[in-house]
């Protein structure tokens, strides 16, 4: 399929995991993709793999919590490609999860950093991408939320709250711009096997993750490509009647108690 032929896309947090899988998928279907990540090595490697597969991609280093950096990301993408049609706001501060506990014990810096990256980063992506999309007659945005937005836990208070904010923000932005042909949706993955988590499964966290794995009705954790498939659908014209929605992709994790 070439659903994105002639389209210009930005994927944040595209150096690994869901972002990398989405960038590869969009490029494979014809989009010119800006691979945005805070880690230069990961971004460059992602671009190399996309080009090796025959796709079009460029790398840009960005801290999504920095307004000037996000504005430059959009401006540089428009300059390089001639416009902007698609955005996957995916970057997240997941490496702080070990210090992200309950509100009494977590360091305040953890709370503020998670909010700046996970929630402010999505807002800033929308803030600067939408004007560029309007110049092309519209566009499509997908934000990465999480099933952690839908339940409570003894830990990850900042992460879960930030992702709940992403769900709400998705509805607000979709409502404001639907009549100008900008669709905004979100995906809420369950636990996904990215490289860091795969390493943890074989290490000291393996026993901790075992009950989480069992909690997914399909009996396993998710894979980045499975989330990317949903992201690509929501970004595509096939989802032209879908906006303001959060698509849960969790192997049945939230379907039971």
Beta strands, then each sheet from edge to edge (+ up, - down):
strand 1: 8-12
strand 2: 32-37
strand 3: 56-61
strand 4: 86-89
strand 5: 139-144
strand 6: 182-189
strand 7: 192-193
strand 8: 222-223
strand 9: 246-249
sheet 1: 3+ 2+ 1+ 4+ 5+ 6+ 9+
sheet 2: 7+ 8+
end
